[in-house]
Amino acid sequence: MNTFSNLTRLAACALMALGTTLAHASTDLASAQRSGDVALQGTSLFLSTATPDGLDDEPDAAGAFNLSGVAPLYAGGDLELAAGLQAGELDNPSLDRFAYEGSAATFSLSVLAGDTIDIDWEFFTRPQSGPLPAADGAWLLWQSGSQRQLIELANALDTPLSSAPGGWQTSGTVRQTLTALESGNATLSLVVADVNGIDGSSQLAIHQISQTPAVPEPATWLLLLGGLGLMGFMQRNKV
């Protein structure tokens, strides 16, 4: 009876250890380094292109959609620098799309090779008018060791959008998954920007960032099971 009890406790501890290994860890969204108009609202972090005192939200009042009282950063230098990008890296000259201003949020993470990072995001925009079709957009920059990925998450022209209250259009919640190829410190930057003009506003909502460790390799499982077997054998011989 004592041997059975000890083995049960060992098995339970092993299962708890495995559960801990495979558990999701959520990033504290309030820990972001904020640049421009960025604010935590409820459980989500919002980035916007709205100024606190400009006329970019007409016919609504100036600053109607600014979230923090802080102005967005000018693209072509300040915005990209805040997000770890090169000046002009958000532009797409072949499509006549040029970023004007926006905001960024940057997170510092510690990762192991094989870890997956899930980002649940949502893009919002209001119809705009101007000399060029507005293609406000949102981007993600992932940097981990030698790994660097710039991903366009959404833009107002090409991303399927549906109507939302208040005249907004939304992408709905979308999940972007990244995989760390190297162990060490990593940087995750999220950006939203006005493109081809500053009329109207767009927002990027970050609902959750979660990190999942890599699934243990077969050799790890065999080592664990072998250790359990050895401990069980030793307990049995003590009886």
N, C-alpha and C positions, 0 to 999 in steps of 0.2 A: 504493500500500500504506500509505503514511504517512497519507494523507487518510482512508482507510477506518478505520485504527486510531484516529485522532483522533475521528472521528465515533462510533465504537463507545464510546470513553471518555465522550464527551459524553452519549450516549444512556443509558449505564449510570448516570452521575451524575444525570441527570434522573429516571430510574426510582427511584433511591435517595431522591431528594428527595421524590417523590410518596409513596413508601412511608412515609417519616418523617411526612409530612403526615397520612396516614390511619391511623397507628399508634395502638393502644390504649395508654393510660397508666393503670397501676393505682395506686390510692391506698394509701399505707402505713397499714394499719389501726391500727398502734401510735401514729399521730399524733393520734388522736382526743382531744378534751377529754372526760374521763370524769366522770360525775356519778352517784353511787350505786354499785350493785354491777355493775361492768363489768370484764371481764378478757379478755386475749388467751389463747386456748387453741389450740395448734397454729397454723394459718393463719387462724383465724376469731376474730372479736371477739364475745363473748357479753355480753348485758345481761340482768339478772335482777331479779325482784321479791322474792327471798328475803332474809330478815334473817340476820345472823350468830348471833343468840342467841335468836330468838323461836320460838314454837310454830306458825308458819304452815306447817310441813312435816309435821305429825303425819300418820300414826303414826311417821314417821322422826324421828331426833334433831333437836333444835334446831340450825338452821344447816346442815343436811345439804346444802342446795343453794345456799348462798351461795358465790359464786365468788371474792370478793376480800377478805373480812373487813370490807368497808365496807357499811353499811346503805343500803337504798334511800331515796329522798327522798319526803317526804310530798307528795301531790298537793293541788291547791287553792292552790298558790303556789310552793313550792320546786322541785318537779319541772318545772313549766311554765317557770319562770324560767330554769332551767338549759338548757332546750331551745329558748329563744327564743319561747315561747308565752305567751298570756295565761292568767291563773288561771282554771281551770274549762274551758279550751278542749278538754280531752280528754273531758269529760262529754257525755252524750246524754240530757238529761232526758226527752225524748219516749219513750224506751225504758227509762226508769228505770235508766240505766247511769251510774255515778259512779266516777271513778278514785280510788283510795285511796293508793297509793304505787307507786314504780317507779324506773327508772334511764334515763339518757340518754347518748348519745355524739354529739359534734358534730365535724364536719370542715369545714375551711376550704379552698375551692377557688378557682382562678383559671380563668375560662371565657371563651370567645368565643361570640358569638351563633351559634346553630346547633349547638354542641357537644352531644353526647348523653352522659348519665351513666347507667350501668347499675349497679344495686344488686342483688346476689344475696343473698337473705335467707331465713331459715327460722324459723318460730315453733314453740315447744314449750310445752305446758301439761300440768298434772296435774289430774285431776278434783278438784273442790272441792265443799263443801257450805256452806250458809248461808241466811239469810232471803230472799235474792234469788238468782236464777241467776247464777253467776259468768260474766262475759264479759270476762275478761282480754284485753288487746289490745296491738297494736303499731302505731305510727304513724311517719310520715316527714314532716318539715317541710323544704321547699326554699325558700330565700330568695336571690334574685339580682336586684339592682336593685329595680325596682318589682314584680317577679314574686314571689309568695308562694303556695305550695301546701301545704296540710295534707292528707295522704292517710292514711286508715286502711288499713294493710297487712293486718291479720288480727284476728279476735277469736274467743274460744273457743266462741261460740255459733253463729256464721254461717259460719265458714271451714271447708271440708271438711278433716277431719283423719284421720290414720291412726295405728294403734298403733305405738309405738316401745319399745325396751327400757327397763326400769325403771319401767313404769307411765306413761310419758309418751305424749302424743299430739303428732303433728307435721304441719305443713302440707306438708312436703317443701320442697326449694329452689325459690324463686320469684324471677323477675327483674322488677324495677320499673325502667322506663326514664323518664328525664326529659330534656327538651330546654331548653337555655338560650336565652332569648329576647333577652338583652342581654349585652354583654361587660363583664367586670369581676370583682370578688370575689363569691363565692357561699358560702352556708352550708348544709350538709346535716346535719340532726339526726335521729337515730333514737331512738325511745322505746318502752319496754315498761312496762306498768302493771297492777297488780291492779285489777280492777273489781268493785264490789259486795261487797267483803270482802277479807280477807287470808289466808283459808285456802288452803293449797296454794301452788304457785309456777308462774311462767311465765318463759320465756326467749325472747329474740330473738337469733339468731345472724346476724352479718354475714359472709358468706363472701368477698365481693369487691366492690369499688367500682372501676369502670373508666370512663375518660373517652375519648371518641372525637371528634376534631375533625370539623367539618362537611366534607362532600365539596366539593372546590373547584367553584365555579360554572363554567359553560361558558366564560365570558370568561377565566377563569384558565387553563383548558386551552389555549384558542386562543393566549393570550399566550405560554405555555410552548412550544407547538409552533412558533409564529412565531419565537421566539428561537432554538430549535434549528435551524430552517431557515436563519436568517440566519447563524448560526455555521458551519453546513455550507457555505453559499455562500462565506463568507469564507475558509474553509480550502481550498475547491476552487480559488479564484482565486490562492492562494499557491503552488499546485503548478506 
